[in-house]
């Protein structure tokens, strides 16, 4: 007798969610795995779901390489940036930072066949860093009117959508808004965010379609919050831009990071609360590999782990979990060698997952290149493995990228673990 719930009699029977089971598989594998990588390269549209907790620009080149092997990567981005173009937007409107979201959308965009190179160029355009505000407003008005060559080159109906969101921003832009160096992509995203009742998912979905983004990008939380770092000397530094400032280096290493509602406050700085939504929980649960990647250790990677629910979701996810320490200089890692970075990472995950959560549920591998890597504080593999994780020591740095990781080597190693 045919199952009445099946519209296609030739389709396999659907297994109800209540009857699906989780099983644990133990495999021995050589990495990188050329056969597995060749399979992904032939059909990236059905490639693996690799999830990254990140922010900033450190993964831009890696993301470009990643699209050659999979169009299903997931990027949970920190929305707490408080510097540059994003800072001006957040000062003018109650909103999250969109700069890192735009950066990752562009890194994953198809600029050749399926995407729209005209939109890609527009999103990556910035207004002049110098000049009169009146002239900058004239150019913005030309874009809204569709007469600017960059906007005029965008085909319809995409041009209409872009002009609509950019026009909404222009209409609500404060008279004192500083347009120097403004990212047009950020202004379009901000206009769409405000025009869609602060629904960032709707805006990201739209622009993902516009430029054929090969992956999923979303903020780890949609919360208008800021970062607050407590230093080992007791100092509180509020705002991502202050934590990462090269003009005013931190007086001591960072001890802890938390969220707060506003910057420019005098101590004590109240802690804010944020929780990931059901969609983010689902994305973490369905990941085939979770990566805590290169990038600013505190303001990118650790910032993504602050919202409630992240640690618990990571612990429940039945997939390999990998940490990739930075090579080269990261001022945020002062006084924090890789083995201490692993300790801090596990401590943060356990704050949410539970203090007694075993390491095997939170982190499995740490990827290093002991031969060519330059790690802040030195590389102590035994100290890393003392945390209960396995170190994969393999060539990750080329002559062309030294002292930084070579993006293709990193991508191929990560995908070989899926």
C-alpha positions in Angstrom: 0.0 0.0 0.0 1.4 3.4 -1.0 2.3 5.9 1.8 -0.3 8.7 1.2 2.3 11.3 2.6 4.6 10.5 -0.4 3.9 12.6 -3.5 6.5 10.7 -5.5 6.0 6.9 -5.4 9.6 6.4 -6.5 11.1 8.5 -3.7 12.5 6.7 -0.7 10.3 6.7 2.4 10.8 9.7 4.7 12.1 8.8 8.1 10.3 10.8 10.9 12.6 13.1 12.9 11.6 11.2 16.1 13.0 8.0 14.6 16.3 9.4 13.3 19.3 8.3 15.2 22.8 9.7 15.9 25.6 7.3 15.6 29.3 7.7 16.3 31.8 6.7 13.6 35.6 6.2 14.3 37.8 6.6 11.2 41.4 6.6 10.4 42.3 9.0 7.6 45.3 10.5 5.9 45.2 14.3 5.5 45.1 16.0 3.1 42.9 13.5 1.3 43.3 13.9 -2.5 40.4 11.6 -3.4 38.0 13.3 -1.1 39.1 16.8 -2.3 38.7 15.8 -5.9 35.2 14.7 -5.2 34.3 18.1 -3.6 36.0 20.0 -6.4 33.9 18.2 -9.1 30.6 19.0 -7.3 31.0 22.0 -4.9 27.3 22.6 -5.0 26.8 19.5 -2.9 30.0 20.0 -0.9 30.3 19.7 2.9 28.8 22.0 5.5 31.8 23.6 7.2 30.9 26.2 9.9 33.2 29.0 10.9 32.9 31.3 13.9 34.7 34.4 12.7 34.8 38.1 11.7 36.9 40.6 10.0 39.0 40.0 6.9 41.3 37.2 8.0 39.3 34.6 6.2 38.7 36.5 2.9 41.2 34.6 0.8 40.4 31.3 2.5 36.7 31.9 1.7 37.5 32.5 -1.9 39.3 29.1 -2.1 36.6 27.4 -0.1 34.0 28.2 -2.8 35.9 25.9 -5.2 35.2 22.9 -3.0 31.8 23.7 -1.4 29.0 26.1 -1.8 27.5 25.1 1.6 29.9 26.6 4.1 28.3 28.5 7.0 29.8 31.7 8.4 28.6 33.0 11.8 30.0 36.5 12.0 30.6 38.8 15.0 28.3 41.9 14.7 30.1 43.9 17.4 32.6 45.9 15.3 32.7 49.5 16.5 35.3 51.0 14.1 35.5 52.5 10.7 32.5 52.8 8.4 30.5 50.5 10.7 31.1 52.8 13.7 29.5 55.8 11.9 26.4 53.7 11.0 26.1 52.4 14.5 26.4 56.0 15.9 23.7 57.1 13.6 21.3 54.2 14.0 20.6 51.5 16.6 21.9 48.6 14.6 24.5 45.8 14.5 27.8 46.1 12.6 27.3 45.1 8.9 30.9 45.6 7.7 32.1 42.1 8.4 28.9 40.6 7.0 29.5 42.5 3.7 33.1 41.4 3.7 32.2 37.8 3.9 29.4 38.0 1.4 31.8 39.5 -1.1 34.4 36.8 -0.4 31.9 34.1 -1.1 30.3 35.8 -4.1 30.4 34.4 -7.7 32.1 37.1 -9.7 32.2 35.1 -13.0 29.2 33.2 -14.3 26.2 33.2 -11.9 26.8 36.4 -10.0 26.7 40.0 -11.1 30.1 41.6 -11.3 28.5 45.0 -11.4 26.9 44.5 -8.0 30.2 43.1 -6.7 32.1 46.2 -7.8 29.4 48.5 -6.3 29.5 46.7 -3.0 33.3 47.0 -2.8 33.3 50.8 -3.6 34.1 53.4 -1.0 33.6 57.1 -1.2 36.6 59.4 -1.1 38.4 59.7 2.2 39.0 63.4 1.6 37.0 66.2 0.0 33.9 68.2 0.9 30.9 66.5 2.3 28.7 68.3 -0.2 30.5 66.6 -3.1 30.2 63.2 -1.3 26.5 63.7 -0.9 26.2 64.7 -4.6 27.7 61.3 -5.6 25.5 59.4 -3.1 22.5 61.2 -4.6 23.6 60.3 -8.1 23.7 56.6 -7.0 20.3 56.9 -5.5 19.0 58.5 -8.7 20.7 55.8 -10.8 22.9 58.2 -12.8 26.2 57.2 -11.2 28.0 54.9 -13.7 28.5 52.2 -11.0 24.8 52.0 -10.3 23.7 52.6 -13.9 25.8 49.5 -14.9 23.7 47.2 -12.7 21.0 45.4 -14.6 17.3 45.7 -13.8 15.6 44.7 -11.5 18.7 44.6 -9.3 19.3 48.3 -9.9 15.9 49.2 -8.6 16.4 47.1 -5.4 19.8 48.7 -4.7 18.5 52.2 -5.4 15.5 51.6 -3.1 17.7 50.5 -0.1 20.3 53.1 -0.7 17.6 55.7 -1.1 16.0 54.7 2.2 19.4 55.2 3.9 19.9 58.6 2.2 16.4 59.7 3.3 17.1 58.8 7.0 20.8 59.8 7.1 21.5 62.4 9.7 22.6 65.8 8.3 25.8 65.4 10.3 26.7 61.9 8.9 30.3 61.7 7.8 30.5 60.1 4.4 34.3 60.1 4.2 35.5 56.6 3.3 32.0 55.2 3.6 31.5 51.7 2.1 28.7 51.8 -0.4 28.0 48.1 0.4 27.6 49.0 4.1 25.2 51.8 3.2 23.1 49.6 1.1 23.0 46.9 3.8 22.2 49.5 6.4 19.4 50.9 4.3 18.0 47.4 3.7 18.2 46.6 7.4 16.3 49.7 8.4 13.8 49.4 5.5 13.1 45.8 6.5 12.3 46.5 10.2 15.8 45.5 11.4 15.5 42.0 9.8 19.1 41.3 8.9 18.3 37.8 7.5 16.0 39.3 4.9 18.6 41.7 3.7 21.4 39.1 3.6 19.1 36.7 1.7 18.4 39.4 -0.9 22.0 40.3 -1.5 23.1 36.7 -1.4 20.9 36.2 -4.4 22.1 39.4 -6.1 25.8 38.2 -6.1 25.2 34.5 -6.0 26.9 33.9 -2.6 28.1 30.4 -2.3 27.4 29.7 1.3 25.4 31.0 4.3 26.4 34.2 6.1 24.7 35.6 9.2 25.5 37.4 12.4 26.0 35.0 15.3 23.3 37.2 17.0 21.2 40.1 15.8 22.0 42.2 18.9 23.1 45.9 19.0 25.9 45.3 21.5 29.6 46.1 22.0 32.7 44.3 23.4 34.3 45.0 26.7 37.7 43.6 27.5 39.1 43.2 31.0 42.9 43.4 31.1 45.1 41.6 33.5 45.9 44.9 35.2 42.3 45.5 36.0 41.7 48.0 33.2 38.4 47.9 31.3 38.5 48.7 27.5 35.1 49.2 25.9 34.6 49.0 22.2 36.2 46.7 19.6 37.9 49.7 18.0 39.6 50.5 21.3 40.6 46.9 21.9 42.3 46.6 18.5 43.7 50.1 18.3 47.3 50.3 17.1 47.5 53.9 18.1 46.8 53.1 21.8 48.1 49.6 22.5 46.6 47.7 25.4 48.3 48.3 28.8 48.2 44.6 29.6 47.1 41.3 28.1 43.4 40.6 27.9 42.0 38.4 30.7 38.3 38.2 29.8 35.8 39.5 27.3 32.1 40.3 27.7 29.3 42.1 26.0 27.9 45.5 27.0 25.1 47.7 25.6 27.0 50.9 24.9 30.5 52.4 24.5 31.8 55.5 26.1 30.6 54.5 29.6 32.6 55.0 32.8 33.3 52.0 34.9 31.6 49.9 36.1 30.5 48.7 32.7 27.3 46.6 33.0 27.3 43.2 31.2 24.7 42.6 28.5 23.0 39.4 27.6 22.5 37.9 24.1 21.3 34.5 23.0 21.5 32.7 19.7 18.2 32.0 17.9 16.8 28.7 16.7 18.2 29.1 13.2 21.7 29.5 14.5 21.3 26.5 16.7 20.1 24.5 13.7 23.1 25.6 11.6 25.5 24.5 14.4 23.7 21.2 14.8 23.8 20.4 11.1 27.5 21.3 10.6 29.8 18.6 9.3 32.8 20.4 10.7 33.1 23.3 13.1 36.2 25.6 12.8 37.4 28.2 15.2 39.7 29.8 12.6 42.5 32.3 12.2 41.6 36.0 12.9 41.7 38.3 15.8 41.6 35.9 18.7 39.4 37.9 21.1 37.4 40.3 18.9 36.6 37.9 16.2 36.7 34.3 17.4 36.0 34.6 21.1 33.5 37.4 20.4 31.3 34.9 18.5 31.3 32.5 21.5 30.0 35.0 24.0 26.2 34.7 23.3 24.3 32.2 25.3 23.6 28.9 23.6 26.8 28.8 21.5 28.8 26.5 23.8 25.9 24.1 24.4 25.2 23.9 20.7 28.8 23.2 19.9 28.9 20.4 22.5 25.8 18.8 21.0 27.0 18.9 17.4 28.3 15.5 16.4 31.1 16.6 14.1 34.8 17.3 14.2 35.8 20.6 15.8 39.0 22.3 14.9 41.0 25.3 16.1 43.5 27.1 13.9 45.9 29.4 15.7 47.2 32.5 14.0 50.7 32.6 12.6 52.4 36.0 12.6 51.5 38.9 14.8 48.2 39.3 16.5 48.4 42.0 19.2 45.3 40.5 20.9 47.3 37.4 21.7 49.9 39.2 23.8 50.8 36.9 26.7 48.7 34.1 25.3 50.6 31.3 23.4 48.7 28.7 21.5 48.3 26.3 24.4 46.7 29.0 26.5 44.5 30.0 23.6 43.2 26.4 23.6 42.6 26.7 27.4 40.7 30.0 27.0 38.6 28.6 24.1 37.6 25.6 26.1 36.8 27.7 29.2 34.5 29.9 27.2 32.6 27.0 25.6 32.2 25.4 29.0 30.7 28.5 30.5 27.7 27.8 28.4 27.9 24.0 27.9 28.6 23.3 31.5 31.9 23.2 33.5 32.0 19.3 33.4 31.6 19.1 29.6 34.4 16.8 28.3 36.9 18.2 25.9 36.0 15.5 23.3 32.6 17.3 22.8 34.1 20.7 22.4 37.4 20.4 20.4 39.2 17.6 18.7 42.1 19.0 16.6 44.5 22.0 16.6 46.2 22.7 13.3 49.8 23.9 13.3 52.9 24.2 11.2 55.8 23.8 13.6 58.4 24.0 10.9 57.5 27.3 9.4 54.9 28.8 11.8 55.7 31.8 13.9 53.4 31.6 17.0 53.1 34.3 19.6 54.7 32.9 22.8 56.1 29.9 21.1 54.6 26.6 20.1 54.4 23.9 22.8 52.6 20.9 21.2 52.8 18.8 24.4 51.1 21.6 26.3 48.3 21.8 23.7 47.7 18.1 23.8 47.6 18.2 27.6 44.2 19.8 27.2 42.9 16.5 25.6 43.1 17.5 21.9 45.1 16.2 19.0 47.6 18.4 17.2 47.9 18.0 13.4 51.3 19.3 12.6 51.5 19.7 8.8 52.7 22.2 6.2 50.4 25.1 6.1 52.7 28.0 5.1 54.2 28.6 1.7 57.1 30.8 0.6 54.6 33.2 -0.9 52.4 33.6 2.2 55.0 33.3 5.0 54.6 33.9 7.9 50.8 33.6 7.2 48.9 30.4 6.4 48.4 29.5 2.8 44.7 29.5 2.1 44.5 26.5 -0.1 46.5 24.3 2.2 44.2 25.3 5.1 41.0 24.6 3.1 42.2 21.3 1.8 43.2 20.1 5.3 39.9 21.2 6.8 37.8 19.5 4.1 39.9 16.3 4.5 38.6 16.0 8.0 34.9 16.0 7.0 
